[in-house]
Amino acid sequence: MWVLVGASFLIAIGYGIIGPALPNYAASFDVGVTAASVVVSAFAFVRLVFAPASGRLVTRFGERPIYLWGVSIVAVGTLLCAAATTYWQLLLFRSLSGIGSTMFTVSAIGLLIRISPTRLRGRASSLWGTSFLLGGIAGPVVGSGLVTFSLRAPFLVYGIALVLTTVLVWWQLRDSELVARPSDESAPSMTFGQALRHPSYRAALGSNLATGWVVFGVRMSLLPLFVAEVLGRDESFAGFALALFAAANALVLLYAGGFADRRGRKIPVLVGLALLAVGAVGLGLSENSWLFLAAVVVAGMGAGALNPAQNAAVADVLGAKARGGSVLAGFQMAADVGAVVGPVVAGAVAERWSYTAAFGITGMVVVLALGLWLGARETLPSREDEAPDGPSDGPGDGDAAAGSAGTAENGVTRVAGATRADVPRTDRRSPGR
């Protein structure tokens, strides 16, 4: 777990390092603003397109090799960006990095699911998410210093850091039985279609799309424009607002995962979505800086409460022993769709009508996700169900559409679209685990 957390922190720092440099680096090849923006969006677009293939690769070859290959591809692509001599080379190499990015993201989520006990999944997700968040905060600070030397320097530093990260992860996990691919090739695999029959997975797709729309899309694109055009403040105030969002997010993340493990996944998801919706709408209704900052804090707290619980719910649906790369890829794609579509839709609404309408539509997207979760059922198993000799889960409210009741396959109970691993107590205490 700590190896994955440390690696995610280094990756997030590197991603933040190149953030301040990328648009200006693209513009240095004598292209316009639109072309420079395409380089930024190409990374997210390729991540979205390649996600299904990444899921199939994880199912076929396992999480560890795909994780290492993914980080390696990003490392090579980033180093090639540093050596680019034309705009088209930069666009190609940055797009290549997007392929590797979705490979290690999907495989990392799969590893977290497999190595985290049910009652620790929320906290594990919190720890992993916090490492990304803190790395994303520290990265731009380092990147801003590197661009004073050269626009190529951030890419060179990030590429070298990724090479070292790949070596570190390989060295630390090379003999790990816990992250190794299960030797039983007949272990059940869950398809995306099977997961869709589970109402909690459908709800998780909706909430992750809302997360991508608000947190990764509108927050980064529309919020700075609102600060400048409506509040009349400069870029430093926008930077402070983004940092405040991250701080509120990190503060809640530290506690939300533990709550989700103790009390269930649904309550923190509902609270998080409610806060995120209020914060999003509040941003558009802000008439002064203090109200705006208050809305930023509320939205940050909502995102922090939401993410660990929804990630743990997906893990509960999939189960620790089932192979489901397409399930994880679909979950990741939902956030990428929100991150790509959100800024475009909200920006068009703001330009045609107003920022209030743009943030209002953003809040409605979150409310729709909240409605899906109201109809979902709790996925955290009771302690009796977790026991080796405890009763099997019965079909839930939304599981009737999945067909028949559960059947046991190689120690894994498949319950109408969900899977749960019943590992004998002796296996849990086996050497190396």
N, C-alpha and C positions, 0 to 999 in steps of 0.2 A: 504493500500500500504506500509506504513512504517513498519507495523508488518512483512509483507513478506520480505521486504528488510533487516530488522534487523535479521530475522531468516536465510536468505540466507547468510548473513555475518558470523554468528556464525557457520553455517554448513561448509562454505568454509574454515574458520579458522581451524576447526577440521580436515577437509580432508587434509589440508596442514600440520597439526601437526603430523599426522601419516605417512606422505610421507617419511621423512628421516628415520623413524624407521622400516617400514614394510619389506623391503628386508633383512635387518640385523636380524630382529626378526625371519623371516622365516628361515634364514641360521643358527640361533642358535639352531635349532632342528636337526642339523647334516645332512642337505641336501645340495645338490649342487646348483650351480648358476641357472641351468635350473629350478629346483623345486622352488627355491625362486622367480624366475621370474613368474612362473605360478600363484603364489598367487597374484601377482600384476595384471596380465592380467585377472584372473578369475573374478574380480570385474566388469571390463568392459564387459566381455563376458556375464555374467549373466544379466547385465543391458540390453544388446542388445536382448537377448533371451526373457526376461520377458516384454519388452516394449509393445508388442501387448496386453498382458493380462492386463497391467496397464491401457492402453487406454480403454479397455472394462469396467474395474472397475470404472474408472472415469465417463464414460457414465452412468453406472448403478446406482452408489451410490452418485455421486457428488464429487466435488473437495475437499471440506474441510475435510471430514472424511478420504479420501484416503491420503491426505497430512499428516494428523496426524498419521495415521497408518504407512505410509512410514517412517517418521522420527523416530517413535517408533521402527520399525523393525531394522533400522540402529543402533539405540542406543543399543538395546539388542545384536545385532550381534557384535558390537564393544566391549561392555563389556565382552562378551564371548571370543572374541579374546584375551583380556587382561588376561583371566583366562585359556587359552588353555595350555594343557600339552603335546600335540603331534602336529606334522606338519599337519596331516590330520584333526585334530580339527580346527586348524587355517585356513586351506583351506576352510572347510565347513562353518565356521562362517563368514569369509570374503565374501564368495559367497552369504550367506544369506543377508549380508548388501547390496549387489548389487541389490537384489529384492526391498528392501525398498528405495534405492536411485532412481530407475527409477519411483517408485510410487510417491514420493514427487516431482520429477522433472516434470513429465507430469502434475500432478495436479496443481503445482504452475504456470506453463505456462497457464493452463486453467483459473485459478483465475485471472491472470494478464489480460487476454483477456476479461474476463467478467466484471471486475471492472474498466477498463480503457476506457474512452471515445475515440472515433476515433481519435480526434485531439490531444490526449495525449499518444497514444500507443507507439510512438517512444521514447518519454521521459521516460515513465514508464519502457520500456525495457532497456533503457540506465541505469537508476537508479538501476534496479535489476541486470543487468550484471556487473555494477561497484562494487556493494556490493560483488558479488562472486569473482571478480578480486582482490579487496583489501584484502578480507579474504584469498584468495590463496597466496597473497604476505606475509601477516603477519604470516600465519600458519607455514611455514617452519622455521621461526625465533624462534617461541615459541617451535616448536618440537625439534629443534636442542639443545635447553637448557634442555628439559625434558629427552632426551635420555642419558644425563650425569648421571641421577639418576637411570634410569632403562629403558630397551626396552619396558616394559609393561606400563610404566607411560603414554605415549601419548595416548594409547588406553583407559586407565582408565579415563583420563581427557576428551577426546573427547566423550566417552560414557556418562559421567555425564553431559557434556555441552548439548548433544542432549536431554537428559531427561528434563533438564531445558527449552530447546527450545520448546519441545513439550508442556510442561505445559504453557509456556508463550503464544504460539500461540493459544492454546485452550482457555485460560482465556481471551485473548484480542478479539477473534473472536467468542466467544460462542453465543453472542446475535446479531451478525451482520446480518442484513437483506441483505446486499449487497453481501455477500459471501455465503449466504444460498442457498441450492438447490431450484431452481424454483418450485413453488407449482403446476404449470401447467405441468402435466406429458405428455400432448400431444404436448409439444414444439418440433419442428423439430430437428432431429439429422442428421448430415452429416457423411457419411461413407468415408473411405479412398478412395474407388473407385470413389465416386462422386468428392472428392477434386482433384483427379488426372486429372479430365477433365479440370480443371482450369490451364492455362499455367503458371500463377504466382506461384501456389503451386508447380508445377513440377520444376520450376526454383528455388524455395526456397529449395526444397529437394536437388537439385544439389549444391547450394551454401553452404548449411549446411554440406553436405558430404565433400566439399572442406575445410570448416572450421575445421571439425574434423580431416581430413587428415593432414592439415598444422599445425593448432594451438595446437590441443590436441595429435597429433601423432608424426609427423616428428620433430616438434620443440622440443619436450621433449626427443626423442630417438636419432635422427641423429645429431642435432645441437651440443650437447656436444662432440660427437665423432669427428665431423668435427673440432671443436676447438682444440682437443688434437692431432689428427693425421695429419691435414693439416696445421693449423696455428701454431702448436707447443706451445700452451698456456695451462695453468693449469686449474684446476676445478674452481678456483675463477673467472677467466675471463669468463668461461661459465656461471657461476651464475650471473655475472654482465650483460651479454648479455640477459639472460632470464629476469632479472629485468628491463632492458632497453626496451625490447619488451612490458612488462606489463605496464610500464610507458607511452609509446607511445599509447598503446591501451586505457588506462584509460583517457588520455588527449583528444583523439578524441571522445571517448564514450560520454563525457560530452556535446558535441555539435552536434554529429551526430543524436541523437534522436530528438532534436528540429528541425533540418533541415528536417528530414523525415516527421515530422508532418506538417511543413509549405509548403514544396516544393514537397513532394511526396516520395514514397519509392524507386522508380526505380533508380533515379540519385545517391543517396548515395551507393546503392548496386553495381552499375556498377563501380563507383569510387573506392569503397572498394576492389572489386574483381581485378580491374586493378592494384592497389597498392600491393595487396597481391601476385599477379602473378609476378610482377616486383621484389618484395622483395624476393620471393622464388627462382627465377632464379638467382638473384644477390648474394644470399648466396653461391651458388655453384660456381660462377665465381669470388668470392673474393680471391684476392691474398695477402692481408694484413689485419691487424686487423681493420684499420679505414674503409676500404670498407665493411668489414664484419659487423661492427656496424651500418654503414649507411643502409645496406640492412635490418638489424634487425629492425631499426626504421621504415623504409618504410613498412615492413610486418606488424608490430604492428599497424601502422596507418590504414592500409587497413582492418585489422580485426576489429578495433574499428569502422570504418565507416560502415562496412557491417552488423554487428550483429543486432543493433537495428532496422534497416530498414527491414531486412528479417523477423525478428520476427513479426514486425508490419504488414507486408504483409500477413503472415499466419493468423494473427488475423483478417485482413480485409476479407480474403477469407472465414473464418469460420463464422464470425459475432459474436456479443455479446450474442445473445440469443440461438443460436443453440448448441446442445450437440454434441461434436465431439472428444471424447477421442481417437479414432483410428487415426484421422487426426493429433492430437498433438503427439501421440506416433510414428507415421510414421516420422514426422519431427524430433523428437529426435533420432530415430533410424538411420537416415541418418548420423548424426554427429558421432554416436557410430560406425557405419560401417567404416567411414573414419578414426576414431581413432584406430580401430583394424587393418584394412587392410593397411593403409598408412605406418606405420613403417615397416611392413613386406616386402612390395613391394619395398619401397625406400631403406631399408637396404640390400635387396638382390641385387638390382641394383648397389648400392655403392660397395658392396663386389665383384661383378662380373666385373663391369666396372669402375665407378668412382663416387665420390661425385657430380661432376658437372652433370653427367647424372641423378643421383638420384634427385637432386634438380630441374633439368630440367623437369623430369616427373611430379614432384610435381606441378611445375608451369603450366604444360599442363592440369592437373586436374582442376586447378582454371580457366584456359582459357575456358575449356569446360563449366564450370558453368556460366561464363560470357556470352557465346554464348546462353545459355538457357534464360538468363535474357534479352538479346537483343530482343528475340522473345516474351517476356512476356509483358503484359499491366500493366499500373499503377493501383494500387488497392485503393489508397486513394480517397474516395468519394469527390466530389465537395461540397461546403457548401450548395448549393441548394439541392443536393441529401440528405444531412444530415437533412434538415429541415423536421418537421413532415408532412407538407403539400406539400413537394417538389415532383418532379417527381421521379418515380422509375427508377433504373438503367436498361438499356437495355442490351441484350446480347453483350458481348465483342467479340473481334476478335477470341479468342480461345474458346468461349463458344458455338459455333454452334454445336460442337460434343456432348454437354451436353443434347441436346434435345430441349424442348419447352421453351418458355419465362417464366418469373417469375410468381409465384402464391403466394398469401398471405395466411399465416397460423398463426393464433393467434398473429397477429401483427408483424410477421416476414416475410419479403419479400425474397423468394428464387429465385435467379436469375441464372439459368443455371449453377449450380455447386457452386455458392457462395451464402451467405446469408447476409442480412443486417437487423438489428433491427430498426424498426420505432417506437420509444417509444413516446407516447403522452407527450406533454410538462408538463401536470399536474403530470404525473408519475415521471418525472425527478426531480420534486421538492417535492416528497412525503417524509414524515418523515422517518428518518433512512437512507436516501440515499444521 
